Amino acid sequence: MAFTFYWYPKCGTCRKAKKWLEDHGISVHEVHIAENPPSREELAQLYRKSGLPLKKFFNTSGMKYRELGMKDKVNTATEEELLDILASDGMLIKRPILTDGEKVAVGFKEEEYQKFFE
């Protein structure tokens, strides 16, 4: 089974997730989220398969999020508008994102990664 791991190498949480994957012998196809962000269509698929609210896909602690005043926008924008915004800049996307094409994990919590691989 192929796993895709969207990450930002300078992100501490991403590095922890990558180490967890390595420690568990799980190889992934790494995608630098800022240099090669998922397309709008890919984001829509990830969102739908995740079962999470779309606003969970935003990197709320990022500078871009604050610069663009996204806090208010995520509560008022339509799903289509939010997908357009996310697709416009990889730094707006919460990371890491791990997917096998069916399941999707957003962010990194050890317990969630364990469940992902059960």
HUHU-V895250 format. One record per run of one state. SS is the DSSP state (a for helix, b for strand, c for the rest). FROM is the first residue (numbers start at 1). LEN is the number of residues. Records with the same first field share a line. If there is no record, write none. Layout:
SS = FROM-LEN + FROM-LEN
This chain:
c = 1-3 + 8-4 + 24-5 + 33-7 + 51-3 + 59-4 + 68-2 + 77-2 + 89-1 + 94-3 + 100-4 + 107-3 + 117-2
b = 4-4 + 29-4 + 58-1 + 93-1 + 97-3 + 104-3
a = 12-12 + 40-11 + 54-4 + 63-5 + 70-7 + 79-10 + 90-3 + 110-7
